[in-house]
Amino acid sequence: MIKNSISLLIIFFLVTHCCSMDMTKQTLYLGLCTEFWDLDKPTPPIDEHLFFRHYVAQSAGTILEPMCGSGRYMIPLLEEGFNIEGFDASPFMFKALRTKCAQKNLSPRIWEQFLEVVPETKQYQLIFIPDTSFCHFLNTSDIKKALQKIHSLLLPGGTFVFDLQTPFQQFDHIGVWTGKAYKKSDGDTIIESTLMLPIQNSIAPLIVRYELMSGTEIVKTEMEHYQIKLYQLEEMDVLLKEVGFRRIKKMPAYDREGTLSAQEGIIVYECKK
């Protein structure tokens, strides 16, 4: 028990120490993670899909999904005929997206890139970021740069819709390893093991280990260090106004008509340029 406690303290120190570093260019979502993601989350939850689809359906112009991953939101919308472009910084996620689009005879404009360096040669009527992916930007400087980039990529009157986690989000099993496993079509198994660590300075850190098992042997292991920025109720409002958004609407999770409480675990923003 003492040995396990010491190990946990060491991991906690390393992770929380890294929180003070610039993690903008940190590579996440590697190969095994991407494969596991597509097995574990092949499609979005129905309420989230319908929520973002509403904005897509209302948009009269081209739509952009930054940080689109392997396309679990984008691909169903493309199959409906919506004009959506997207990009992701993970080469593994981007490769999976490109492969799935080819298999479905879809040919959207997609590319591999970090949000903060996307060229401002085109503007969009709608930009949306689901899955609370915006919470991967950790420090105020990087958050503002990302928001400024999104603002510049929007047409006048355009809409930005995204969701955020707050400190009221429930994080279970802190300090305890949990896991899942899926069998692949070739018979191998991918195992995900997750260690959620204590929240510090509004950052929720977690260590994730992905293992590929063939028969009874572990043939590949990948370790990933995720950090999630948690927002106080009014924190994002200030930043959105600073970069120039003129109308900001907040909603409870995926409910456009709902009333926001003071203890929402997820807040959704609709912002007008």
Buried (B, 14 or more C-beta within 10 A) or exposed (E): EEEEEEEBEEBBEEBBEBBEEEBBEBEBBBBBBBBBBBBEEEEBEEEBBEBBBEBBEEBEEBBBBBBBBBBBBBBBBBEEEBBBBBBBBBBBBBBBBBEBBEEEEBEBEBEBEBBBEBEEEEBBBBBBBBBBBBBBBBBEEBBBBBBBBBBEBBBEEBBBBBBBBBBBBEBEEEEEEEEEBBEBEEEBBBBBBBBBBEBEEBBBBBBBBBBBBEEEEEEEEBEBBBBBBBBEBEBBBEBBEEBEBEEBEBBBBBEEEEEBEEEBBBBBBBBBB
